[in-house]
Amino acid sequence: MIKLAPRYQLLVGLALAALLAMTRGQHFASVNLPSASWAVFFLAGVLVRPKWMFPALFLEASLLDFAAIQWAGVSDWCMSPAYWMLVPAYGSLWLGGRLYARWHRDQFSSLATLALCMMASAFVCYLFSGGGFLYFSGRYPEPSLMLLVDRIATYYPRYLSSLALYVGVAALLFIGLRAWSAQRGEARA
């Protein structure tokens, strides 16, 4: 199980909130990075224990979206009754991260568990977000299961690759910091 000291959880939480702000739909950032929204919720589930982190991050994401539409002239295409399907969508990523944190062991084989938890929770997330938008947004006059399958084939790989990029970087940082901390502890002994 992954256990971080509360002060490190606070630092991770602040870093995730900053990453969300920098990459959320390119609303404010001048650097064109892929959206880290999915990764932020997954990594928060893995690394940050307080349960209030999920609603705090969701509130941040929503405020960023609403501010971008209101003041930055961003299209409101995604604003519909289906927007609230992001709660279970992001919740599935957060819960997937929590599940992985419980199963984590400081072994190389944990990377396979990480990949499986990440892919499964990302798929459920897409079913809620993409499927919710398809069926409940009112933007598609005749939603169908075949259209959902087509959209999954089109969009899920891109979302999964962005998620994998950020989670991979976080995993490398985590492994590196653990190794550095262990070396530092040995040097003190």
MDTraj code that builds the backbone (N, CA, C; nanometers):
import mdtraj as md
import numpy as np

residues = "MET ILE LYS LEU ALA PRO ARG TYR GLN LEU LEU VAL GLY LEU ALA LEU ALA ALA LEU LEU ALA MET THR ARG GLY GLN HIS PHE ALA SER VAL ASN LEU PRO SER ALA SER TRP ALA VAL PHE PHE LEU ALA GLY VAL LEU VAL ARG PRO LYS TRP MET PHE PRO ALA LEU PHE LEU GLU ALA SER LEU LEU ASP PHE ALA ALA ILE GLN TRP ALA GLY VAL SER ASP TRP CYS MET SER PRO ALA TYR TRP MET LEU VAL PRO ALA TYR GLY SER LEU TRP LEU GLY GLY ARG LEU TYR ALA ARG TRP HIS ARG ASP GLN PHE SER SER LEU ALA THR LEU ALA LEU CYS MET MET ALA SER ALA PHE VAL CYS TYR LEU PHE SER GLY GLY GLY PHE LEU TYR PHE SER GLY ARG TYR PRO GLU PRO SER LEU MET LEU LEU VAL ASP ARG ILE ALA THR TYR TYR PRO ARG TYR LEU SER SER LEU ALA LEU TYR VAL GLY VAL ALA ALA LEU LEU PHE ILE GLY LEU ARG ALA TRP SER ALA GLN ARG GLY GLU ALA ARG ALA".split()
xyz = np.array([
    [0.0834, -0.1180, 0.0000],
    [0.0000, 0.0000, 0.0000],
    [0.0883, 0.1249, 0.0000],
    [0.0461, 0.2235, -0.0739],
    [0.1200, 0.3495, -0.0787],
    [0.0751, 0.4359, 0.0387],
    [0.1714, 0.4765, 0.1190],
    [0.1428, 0.5642, 0.2324],
    [0.2418, 0.6798, 0.2286],
    [0.1899, 0.7984, 0.2100],
    [0.2726, 0.9187, 0.2129],
    [0.2410, 0.9970, 0.3392],
    [0.3416, 1.0627, 0.3923],
    [0.3210, 1.1503, 0.5076],
    [0.2247, 1.2620, 0.4675],
    [0.1454, 1.3124, 0.5616],
    [0.0482, 1.4173, 0.5288],
    [0.1080, 1.5379, 0.4566],
    [0.2286, 1.5794, 0.4935],
    [0.2868, 1.6968, 0.4261],
    [0.3177, 1.6666, 0.2798],
    [0.3579, 1.5416, 0.2492],
    [0.3825, 1.5042, 0.1100],
    [0.2515, 1.4920, 0.0330],
    [0.1472, 1.4457, 0.1008],
    [0.0162, 1.4407, 0.0361],
    [-0.0313, 1.5813, 0.0003],
    [-0.0051, 1.6765, 0.0896],
    [-0.0416, 1.8155, 0.0617],
    [0.0343, 1.8674, -0.0602],
    [0.1639, 1.8404, -0.0659],
    [0.2442, 1.8831, -0.1813],
    [0.1949, 1.8182, -0.3101],
    [0.1652, 1.6892, -0.3043],
    [0.1132, 1.6192, -0.4224],
    [-0.0210, 1.6793, -0.4632],
    [-0.1085, 1.7038, -0.3668],
    [-0.2386, 1.7633, -0.3966],
    [-0.2261, 1.8994, -0.4629],
    [-0.1357, 1.9822, -0.4124],
    [-0.1136, 2.1140, -0.4734],
    [-0.0563, 2.1013, -0.6137],
    [0.0363, 2.0073, -0.6323],
    [0.0944, 1.9860, -0.7652],
    [-0.0123, 1.9375, -0.8632],
    [-0.1003, 1.8486, -0.8185],
    [-0.2072, 1.7995, -0.9065],
    [-0.3053, 1.9109, -0.9413],
    [-0.3385, 1.9948, -0.8441],
    [-0.4280, 2.1079, -0.8711],
    [-0.3644, 2.2042, -0.9715],
    [-0.2344, 2.2279, -0.9582],
    [-0.1640, 2.3154, -1.0530],
    [-0.1606, 2.2528, -1.1921],
    [-0.1354, 2.1229, -1.1992],
    [-0.1334, 2.0535, -1.3285],
    [-0.2702, 2.0601, -1.3953],
    [-0.3759, 2.0435, -1.3177],
    [-0.5113, 2.0541, -1.3718],
    [-0.5343, 2.1934, -1.4295],
    [-0.4939, 2.2961, -1.3552],
    [-0.5122, 2.4336, -1.4020],
    [-0.4310, 2.4625, -1.5283],
    [-0.3115, 2.4045, -1.5373],
    [-0.2253, 2.4314, -1.6535],
    [-0.2716, 2.3597, -1.7798],
    [-0.3427, 2.2495, -1.7650],
    [-0.3730, 2.1687, -1.8837],
    [-0.5213, 2.1537, -1.9126],
    [-0.6077, 2.2077, -1.8312],
    [-0.7519, 2.1867, -1.8477],
    [-0.8007, 2.2532, -1.9753],
    [-0.8055, 2.1769, -2.0827],
    [-0.8604, 2.2266, -2.2081],
    [-0.7871, 2.3440, -2.2683],
    [-0.6645, 2.3685, -2.2260],
    [-0.5848, 2.4808, -2.2761],
    [-0.6578, 2.6139, -2.2574],
    [-0.7371, 2.6241, -2.1511],
    [-0.8121, 2.7472, -2.1278],
    [-0.7204, 2.8653, -2.0978],
    [-0.6155, 2.8421, -2.0189],
    [-0.5357, 2.9531, -1.9694],
    [-0.3876, 2.9405, -2.0010],
    [-0.3401, 2.8207, -2.0216],
    [-0.1963, 2.7994, -2.0390],
    [-0.1532, 2.8349, -2.1803],
    [-0.0318, 2.8872, -2.1921],
    [0.0216, 2.9157, -2.3249],
    [0.0982, 2.7955, -2.3798],
    [0.1265, 2.6979, -2.2934],
    [0.1941, 2.5757, -2.3359],
    [0.0870, 2.4750, -2.3758],
    [0.1019, 2.4151, -2.4919],
    [0.0009, 2.3226, -2.5422],
    [0.0302, 2.1805, -2.4947],
    [-0.0089, 2.1501, -2.3714],
    [0.0084, 2.0169, -2.3149],
    [-0.1218, 1.9394, -2.3281],
    [-0.1141, 1.8066, -2.3395],
    [-0.2390, 1.7295, -2.3399],
    [-0.3080, 1.7424, -2.2043],
    [-0.4384, 1.7338, -2.2050],
    [-0.5135, 1.7466, -2.0807],
    [-0.4699, 1.6405, -1.9803],
    [-0.4477, 1.6852, -1.8584],
    [-0.4082, 1.5940, -1.7504],
    [-0.5255, 1.5630, -1.6583],
    [-0.6465, 1.6026, -1.6956],
    [-0.7615, 1.5870, -1.6069],
    [-0.7786, 1.4434, -1.5590],
    [-0.7775, 1.3482, -1.6506],
    [-0.7960, 1.2085, -1.6112],
    [-0.6836, 1.1649, -1.5177],
    [-0.5616, 1.2008, -1.5502],
    [-0.4465, 1.1608, -1.4681],
    [-0.4526, 1.2250, -1.3301],
    [-0.4971, 1.3489, -1.3232],
    [-0.5055, 1.4177, -1.1942],
    [-0.5987, 1.3421, -1.1001],
    [-0.7145, 1.3013, -1.1501],
    [-0.8089, 1.2301, -1.0635],
    [-0.7573, 1.0910, -1.0272],
    [-0.6956, 1.0221, -1.1216],
    [-0.6403, 0.8894, -1.0915],
    [-0.5278, 0.9007, -0.9889],
    [-0.4350, 0.9917, -1.0121],
    [-0.3207, 1.0074, -0.9211],
    [-0.3634, 1.0587, -0.7834],
    [-0.4659, 1.1420, -0.7790],
    [-0.5174, 1.1854, -0.6487],
    [-0.5695, 1.0649, -0.5713],
    [-0.6358, 0.9734, -0.6406],
    [-0.6821, 0.8517, -0.5748],
    [-0.5681, 0.7663, -0.5233],
    [-0.4590, 0.7623, -0.5985],
    [-0.3435, 0.6810, -0.5589],
    [-0.2684, 0.7440, -0.4422],
    [-0.2438, 0.8735, -0.4479],
    [-0.1450, 0.9362, -0.3597],
    [-0.1987, 1.0235, -0.2469],
    [-0.3233, 1.0672, -0.2570],
    [-0.3763, 1.1617, -0.1582],
    [-0.4922, 1.0963, -0.0828],
    [-0.4780, 1.0779, 0.0465],
    [-0.5755, 1.0037, 0.1269],
    [-0.7046, 1.0793, 0.1593],
    [-0.7009, 1.2082, 0.1939],
    [-0.8264, 1.2734, 0.2342],
    [-0.9326, 1.2666, 0.1238],
    [-1.0518, 1.2265, 0.1642],
    [-1.1606, 1.2104, 0.0667],
    [-1.2094, 1.3434, 0.0094],
    [-1.1850, 1.4538, 0.0807],
    [-1.2306, 1.5832, 0.0317],
    [-1.1551, 1.6269, -0.0937],
    [-1.0464, 1.5585, -0.1250],
    [-0.9666, 1.5957, -0.2425],
    [-1.0466, 1.5777, -0.3717],
    [-1.1291, 1.4729, -0.3778],
    [-1.2078, 1.4505, -0.4999],
    [-1.3031, 1.5669, -0.5274],
    [-1.3902, 1.6054, -0.4324],
    [-1.4776, 1.7188, -0.4640],
    [-1.4014, 1.8495, -0.4859],
    [-1.2888, 1.8661, -0.4183],
    [-1.2099, 1.9885, -0.4386],
    [-1.1566, 1.9953, -0.5815],
    [-1.1050, 1.8842, -0.6310],
    [-1.0547, 1.8822, -0.7691],
    [-1.1686, 1.8971, -0.8697],
    [-1.2832, 1.8354, -0.8417],
    [-1.3967, 1.8493, -0.9334],
    [-1.4448, 1.9942, -0.9365],
    [-1.4486, 2.0573, -0.8211],
    [-1.4873, 2.1982, -0.8158],
    [-1.3886, 2.2836, -0.8951],
    [-1.2599, 2.2563, -0.8796],
    [-1.1595, 2.3310, -0.9561],
    [-1.1807, 2.3130, -1.1061],
    [-1.1999, 2.1885, -1.1503],
    [-1.2202, 2.1616, -1.2934],
    [-1.3441, 2.2345, -1.3446],
    [-1.4521, 2.2305, -1.2678],
    [-1.5760, 2.2969, -1.3092],
    [-1.5583, 2.4478, -1.3163],
    [-1.4935, 2.5054, -1.2152],
    [-1.4707, 2.6501, -1.2163],
    [-1.3822, 2.6920, -1.3330],
    [-1.2814, 2.6113, -1.3633],
    [-1.1966, 2.6412, -1.4792],
    [-1.2786, 2.6390, -1.6080],
    [-1.3660, 2.5402, -1.6222],
    [-1.4502, 2.5313, -1.7421],
    [-1.5455, 2.6500, -1.7511],
    [-1.6148, 2.6789, -1.6422],
    [-1.7112, 2.7886, -1.6435],
    [-1.6423, 2.9229, -1.6670],
    [-1.5266, 2.9439, -1.6063],
    [-1.4523, 3.0690, -1.6263],
    [-1.4054, 3.0813, -1.7707],
    [-1.3605, 2.9727, -1.8281],
    [-1.3132, 2.9766, -1.9668],
    [-1.4263, 3.0115, -2.0625],
    [-1.5435, 2.9592, -2.0360],
    [-1.6586, 2.9888, -2.1217],
    [-1.7040, 3.1330, -2.1005],
    [-1.7115, 3.1741, -1.9754],
    [-1.7625, 3.3073, -1.9421],
    [-1.6683, 3.4193, -1.9848],
    [-1.5379, 3.4028, -1.9587],
    [-1.4456, 3.5148, -1.9772],
    [-1.3405, 3.4946, -2.0852],
    [-1.3165, 3.3726, -2.1280],
    [-1.2104, 3.3504, -2.2270],
    [-1.2649, 3.3166, -2.3653],
    [-1.3952, 3.3157, -2.3807],
    [-1.4542, 3.2920, -2.5114],
    [-1.4438, 3.1491, -2.5617],
    [-1.4241, 3.0537, -2.4707],
    [-1.4162, 2.9130, -2.5092],
    [-1.5571, 2.8642, -2.5418],
    [-1.5695, 2.7779, -2.6398],
    [-1.6992, 2.7240, -2.6815],
    [-1.7688, 2.6528, -2.5658],
    [-1.9007, 2.6656, -2.5633],
    [-1.9791, 2.5981, -2.4593],
    [-2.0380, 2.4655, -2.5090],
    [-1.9802, 2.4084, -2.6145],
    [-2.0301, 2.2842, -2.6743],
    [-2.0485, 2.1740, -2.5698],
    [-1.9563, 2.1610, -2.4777],
    [-1.9621, 2.0521, -2.3786],
    [-2.0537, 2.0830, -2.2609],
    [-2.0997, 2.2071, -2.2495],
    [-2.1896, 2.2405, -2.1391],
    [-2.3304, 2.1964, -2.1755],
    [-2.3770, 2.0981, -2.1047],
    [-2.5092, 2.0415, -2.1289],
    [-2.5502, 1.9691, -2.0016],
    [-2.6708, 1.9150, -1.9967],
    [-2.7071, 1.8346, -1.8793],
    [-2.6114, 1.7173, -1.8564],
    [-2.5414, 1.6758, -1.9595],
    [-2.4476, 1.5632, -1.9475],
    [-2.3188, 1.6018, -1.8752],
    [-2.2952, 1.7315, -1.8537],
    [-2.1721, 1.7737, -1.7859],
    [-2.1576, 1.7034, -1.6520],
    [-2.2685, 1.6820, -1.5843],
    [-2.2627, 1.6227, -1.4507],
    [-2.2301, 1.4742, -1.4543],
    [-2.2254, 1.4154, -1.5730],
    [-2.1771, 1.2770, -1.5841],
    [-2.0267, 1.2709, -1.5567],
    [-1.9628, 1.3875, -1.5531],
    [-1.8208, 1.3897, -1.5167],
    [-1.7984, 1.3507, -1.3705],
    [-1.9005, 1.3651, -1.2867],
    [-1.8841, 1.3244, -1.1460],
    [-1.8558, 1.1741, -1.1379],
    [-1.9428, 1.0872, -1.1938],
    [-1.9076, 0.9443, -1.1884],
    [-1.7878, 0.9099, -1.2770],
    [-1.7668, 0.9859, -1.3847],
    [-1.6518, 0.9581, -1.4721],
    [-1.5214, 0.9794, -1.3958],
    [-1.5055, 1.0980, -1.3390],
    [-1.3840, 1.1259, -1.2627],
    [-1.3795, 1.0436, -1.1342],
    [-1.4966, 1.0147, -1.0799],
    [-1.5025, 0.9290, -0.9616],
    [-1.4489, 0.7902, -0.9894],
    [-1.4731, 0.7384, -1.1090],
    [-1.4208, 0.6052, -1.1428],
    [-1.2684, 0.6069, -1.1507],
    [-1.2115, 0.7162, -1.1981],
    [-1.0653, 0.7282, -1.2005],
    [-1.0096, 0.7380, -1.0593],
    [-1.0727, 0.8186, -0.9770],
    [-1.0285, 0.8362, -0.8393],
    [-1.0376, 0.7036, -0.7635],
    [-1.1499, 0.6328, -0.7805],
    [-1.1647, 0.5029, -0.7136],
    [-1.0664, 0.4000, -0.7689],
    [-1.0403, 0.4051, -0.8991],
    [-0.9389, 0.3167, -0.9572],
    [-0.8018, 0.3428, -0.8972],
    [-0.7711, 0.4694, -0.8741],
    [-0.6455, 0.5046, -0.8086],
    [-0.6403, 0.4550, -0.6653],
    [-0.7526, 0.4672, -0.5942],
    [-0.7595, 0.4171, -0.4565],
    [-0.7377, 0.2658, -0.4527],
    [-0.8005, 0.1976, -0.5463],
    [-0.7862, 0.0521, -0.5532],
    [-0.6408, 0.0144, -0.5788],
    [-0.5780, 0.0829, -0.6740],
    [-0.4375, 0.0535, -0.7010],
    [-0.3508, 0.0799, -0.5779],
    [-0.3755, 0.1893, -0.5079],
    [-0.2950, 0.2226, -0.3892],
    [-0.3004, 0.1093, -0.2869],
    [-0.4169, 0.0454, -0.2754],
    [-0.4296, -0.0677, -0.1826],
    [-0.3509, -0.1886, -0.2298],
    [-0.3477, -0.2102, -0.3599],
    [-0.2810, -0.3282, -0.4163],
    [-0.1321, -0.3077, -0.4403],
    [-0.0865, -0.1838, -0.4336],
    [0.0535, -0.1531, -0.4645],
    [0.1493, -0.2247, -0.3700],
    [0.2550, -0.2760, -0.4281],
    [0.3680, -0.3322, -0.3536],
    [0.4936, -0.2726, -0.4152],
    [0.5960, -0.2539, -0.3354],
    [0.7208, -0.2005, -0.3890],
    [0.7945, -0.3102, -0.4645],
    [0.7330, -0.3535, -0.5744],
    [0.7886, -0.4576, -0.6610],
    [0.7637, -0.4174, -0.8057],
    [0.8489, -0.4666, -0.8924],
    [0.8355, -0.4374, -1.0348],
    [0.7004, -0.4848, -1.0893],
    [0.6497, -0.5955, -1.0355],
    [0.5230, -0.6513, -1.0839],
    [0.4045, -0.5581, -1.0577],
    [0.4200, -0.4610, -0.9688],
    [0.3119, -0.3654, -0.9431],
    [0.2822, -0.2781, -1.0648],
    [0.3779, -0.2678, -1.1559],
    [0.3526, -0.1878, -1.2768],
    [0.2410, -0.2478, -1.3611],
    [0.2325, -0.3810, -1.3652],
    [0.1235, -0.4463, -1.4389],
    [-0.0104, -0.4161, -1.3717],
    [-0.0122, -0.4203, -1.2395],
    [-0.1341, -0.3876, -1.1653],
    [-0.1729, -0.2423, -1.1897],
    [-0.0739, -0.1543, -1.1899],
    [-0.0986, -0.0133, -1.2184],
    [-0.1614, 0.0030, -1.3565],
    [-0.1041, -0.0616, -1.4560],
    [-0.1558, -0.0501, -1.5927],
    [-0.2991, -0.1014, -1.6025],
    [-0.3277, -0.2145, -1.5400],
    [-0.4631, -0.2701, -1.5456],
    [-0.5641, -0.1805, -1.4745],
    [-0.5302, -0.1320, -1.3562],
    [-0.6206, -0.0415, -1.2836],
    [-0.6443, 0.0861, -1.3629],
    [-0.5386, 0.1377, -1.4223],
    [-0.5484, 0.2605, -1.4992],
    [-0.6376, 0.2404, -1.6222],
    [-0.6153, 0.1323, -1.6974],
    [-0.6943, 0.1091, -1.8187],
    [-0.8408, 0.0808, -1.7864],
    [-0.8661, 0.0009, -1.6830],
    [-1.0044, -0.0321, -1.6473],
    [-1.0798, 0.0912, -1.5984],
    [-1.0185, 0.1686, -1.5102],
    [-1.0882, 0.2871, -1.4597],
    [-1.1039, 0.3917, -1.5700],
    [-1.0090, 0.3993, -1.6618],
    [-1.0209, 0.4922, -1.7746],
    [-1.1347, 0.4513, -1.8674],
    [-1.1526, 0.3217, -1.8869],
    [-1.2619, 0.2750, -1.9729],
    [-1.3969, 0.3085, -1.9096],
    [-1.4099, 0.2835, -1.7801],
    [-1.5347, 0.3180, -1.7108],
    [-1.5565, 0.4691, -1.7164],
    [-1.4498, 0.5449, -1.6979],
    [-1.4583, 0.6906, -1.7079],
    [-1.5116, 0.7318, -1.8448],
    [-1.4587, 0.6714, -1.9504],
    [-1.5050, 0.7092, -2.0839],
    [-1.6508, 0.6702, -2.1057],
    [-1.6912, 0.5553, -2.0521],
    [-1.8323, 0.5170, -2.0655],
    [-1.9228, 0.6231, -2.0035],
    [-1.8840, 0.6746, -1.8868],
    [-1.9644, 0.7796, -1.8234],
    [-1.9540, 0.9120, -1.8981],
    [-1.8325, 0.9556, -1.9298],
    [-1.8168, 1.0881, -1.9905],
    [-1.8609, 1.0888, -2.1369],
    [-1.8021, 1.0017, -2.2182],
    [-1.8381, 0.9976, -2.3599],
    [-1.9787, 0.9450, -2.3825],
    [-2.0135, 0.8378, -2.3113],
    [-2.1482, 0.7821, -2.3234],
    [-2.2526, 0.8773, -2.2688],
    [-2.2212, 0.9402, -2.1556],
    [-2.3141, 1.0376, -2.0987],
    [-2.3380, 1.1540, -2.1929],
    [-2.2303, 1.2034, -2.2545],
    [-2.2453, 1.3146, -2.3486],
    [-2.3272, 1.2715, -2.4699],
    [-2.3004, 1.1531, -2.5201],
    [-2.3731, 1.1025, -2.6369],
    [-2.5229, 1.0918, -2.6084],
    [-2.5585, 1.0353, -2.4947],
    [-2.6991, 1.0065, -2.4657],
    [-2.7749, 1.1202, -2.3972],
    [-2.7066, 1.2046, -2.3199],
    [-2.7790, 1.3021, -2.2380],
    [-2.7541, 1.4483, -2.2737],
    [-2.6641, 1.4756, -2.3672],
    [-2.6330, 1.6156, -2.3972],
    [-2.7387, 1.6826, -2.4834],
    [-2.8129, 1.6043, -2.5599],
    [-2.9077, 1.6621, -2.6534],
    [-2.8423, 1.7044, -2.7839],
    [-2.7135, 1.6808, -2.7978],
    [-2.6404, 1.7194, -2.9192],
    [-2.6528, 1.6142, -3.0300],
    [-2.6922, 1.4938, -2.9939],
    [-2.7038, 1.3843, -3.0908],
    [-2.8495, 1.3401, -3.0959],
    [-2.9169, 1.3634, -3.2093],
    [-3.0599, 1.3340, -3.2165],
    [-3.0925, 1.1841, -3.2044],
    [-3.0043, 1.0988, -3.2506],
    [-3.0308, 0.9550, -3.2451],
    [-2.9089, 0.8796, -3.1926],
    [-2.8832, 0.8887, -3.0630],
    [-2.7691, 0.8145, -3.0082],
    [-2.7958, 0.6644, -3.0156],
    [-2.6898, 0.5896, -3.0372],
    [-2.7048, 0.4439, -3.0462],
    [-2.5814, 0.3773, -2.9871],
    [-2.5954, 0.2498, -2.9598],
    [-2.4829, 0.1734, -2.9076],
    [-2.3700, 0.1678, -3.0105],
    [-2.4031, 0.1566, -3.1375],
    [-2.2998, 0.1527, -3.2420],
    [-2.2239, 0.2852, -3.2502],
    [-2.2955, 0.3945, -3.2319],
    [-2.2283, 0.5247, -3.2316],
    [-2.1352, 0.5354, -3.1106],
    [-2.1788, 0.4831, -2.9957],
    [-2.0929, 0.4828, -2.8771],
    [-1.9676, 0.3994, -2.9020],
    [-1.9832, 0.2819, -2.9612],
    [-1.8676, 0.1964, -2.9921],
    [-1.7721, 0.2694, -3.0859],
    [-1.8272, 0.3370, -3.1854],
    [-1.7448, 0.4131, -3.2798],
    [-1.6693, 0.5258, -3.2081],
    [-1.7368, 0.5945, -3.1175],
    [-1.6722, 0.7034, -3.0430],
    [-1.5655, 0.6495, -2.9484],
    [-1.5900, 0.5333, -2.8883],
    [-1.4882, 0.4714, -2.8025],
    [-1.3639, 0.4411, -2.8850],
    [-1.3839, 0.3820, -3.0023],
    [-1.2700, 0.3479, -3.0892],
    [-1.1944, 0.4730, -3.1333],
    [-1.2652, 0.5829, -3.1507],
    [-1.2026, 0.7067, -3.1967],
    [-1.1319, 0.7821, -3.0841],
    [-1.1995, 0.8001, -2.9708],
    [-1.1497, 0.8909, -2.8673],
    [-1.0801, 0.8243, -2.7495],
    [-1.1209, 0.7040, -2.7111],
    [-1.0631, 0.6398, -2.5925],
    [-0.9115, 0.6226, -2.6031],
    [-0.8554, 0.5778, -2.7167],
    [-0.7087, 0.5630, -2.7225],
    [-0.6335, 0.6937, -2.6957],
    [-0.6851, 0.8042, -2.7432],
    [-0.6183, 0.9331, -2.7207],
    [-0.6231, 0.9719, -2.5733],
    [-0.7394, 0.9563, -2.5123],
    [-0.7502, 0.9866, -2.3690],
    [-0.6620, 0.8939, -2.2869],
    [-0.6605, 0.7663, -2.3236],
    [-0.5786, 0.6693, -2.2512],
    [-0.4301, 0.7011, -2.2657],
    [-0.3886, 0.7447, -2.3844],
    [-0.2461, 0.7753, -2.4035],
    [-0.2041, 0.8968, -2.3206],
    [-0.2896, 0.9985, -2.3106],
    [-0.2574, 1.1139, -2.2250],
    [-0.2506, 1.0716, -2.0791],
    [-0.3458, 0.9893, -2.0373],
    [-0.3454, 0.9384, -1.9000],
    [-0.2182, 0.8594, -1.8729],
    [-0.1828, 0.7707, -1.9651],
    [-0.0626, 0.6875, -1.9478],
    [0.0640, 0.7728, -1.9434],
    [0.0695, 0.8778, -2.0233],
    [0.1854, 0.9672, -2.0221],
    [0.2059, 1.0278, -1.8833],
    [0.1018, 1.0889, -1.8291],
    [0.1149, 1.1550, -1.6992],
    [0.1354, 1.0557, -1.5853],
    [0.0648, 0.9431, -1.5891],
    [0.0824, 0.8427, -1.4835],
    [0.2222, 0.7818, -1.4933],
    [0.2721, 0.7616, -1.6148],
    [0.4081, 0.7103, -1.6322],
    [0.5124, 0.8050, -1.5759],
    [0.4973, 0.9336, -1.6032],
    [0.5904, 1.0329, -1.5476],
    [0.5811, 1.0334, -1.3952],
    [0.4594, 1.0272, -1.3426],
    [0.4421, 1.0241, -1.1967],
    [0.5048, 0.8988, -1.1364],
    [0.4900, 0.7851, -1.2041],
    [0.5499, 0.6604, -1.1538],
    [0.7021, 0.6709, -1.1515],
    [0.7599, 0.7281, -1.2570],
    [0.9053, 0.7463, -1.2595],
    [0.9520, 0.8400, -1.1479],
    [0.8791, 0.9482, -1.1271],
    [0.9124, 1.0402, -1.0176],
    [0.9006, 0.9703, -0.8824],
    [0.7952, 0.8931, -0.8647],
    [0.7731, 0.8213, -0.7388],
    [0.8868, 0.7230, -0.7121],
    [0.9232, 0.6450, -0.8138],
    [1.0320, 0.5474, -0.7992],
    [1.1640, 0.6191, -0.7708],
    [1.1900, 0.7268, -0.8443],
    [1.3133, 0.8028, -0.8238],
    [1.3216, 0.8642, -0.6854],
    [1.2123, 0.9218, -0.6393],
    [1.2119, 0.9829, -0.5059],
    [1.2239, 0.8781, -0.3959],
    [1.1621, 0.7628, -0.4165],
    [1.1769, 0.6539, -0.3182],
    [1.3224, 0.6074, -0.3120],
    [1.3868, 0.5923, -0.4268],
    [1.5271, 0.5483, -0.4301],
    [1.6174, 0.6530, -0.3650],
    [1.5945, 0.7796, -0.3965],
    [1.6733, 0.8879, -0.3380],
    [1.6555, 0.8920, -0.1867],
    [1.5311, 0.8770, -0.1415],
    [1.5028, 0.8772, 0.0018],
    [1.5701, 0.7597, 0.0720],
    [1.5693, 0.6431, 0.0091],
    [1.6342, 0.5250, 0.0675],
    [1.7854, 0.5457, 0.0766],
    [1.8455, 0.6024, -0.0280],
    [1.9898, 0.6294, -0.0260],
    [2.0240, 0.7301, 0.0829],
    [1.9423, 0.8292, 0.0955],
    [1.9643, 0.9314, 0.1976],
    [1.9549, 0.8712, 0.3372],
    [1.8585, 0.7813, 0.3558],
    [1.8432, 0.7139, 0.4842],
    [1.9618, 0.6255, 0.5166],
    [2.0166, 0.5571, 0.4147],
    [2.1346, 0.4724, 0.4351],
    [2.2576, 0.5567, 0.4679],
    [2.2683, 0.6730, 0.4055],
    [2.3835, 0.7600, 0.4298],
    [2.3829, 0.8138, 0.5730],
    [2.2653, 0.8338, 0.6274],
    [2.2540, 0.8841, 0.7650],
    [2.2845, 0.7755, 0.8674],
    [2.2613, 0.6505, 0.8308],
    [2.2783, 0.5395, 0.9270],
    [2.4223, 0.5037, 0.9525],
])
top = md.Topology()
chain = top.add_chain()
for i, resn in enumerate(residues, 1):
    res = top.add_residue(resn, chain, resSeq=i)
    for name in ("N", "CA", "C"):
        top.add_atom(name, md.element.get_by_symbol(name[0]), res)
traj = md.Trajectory(xyz[None], top)
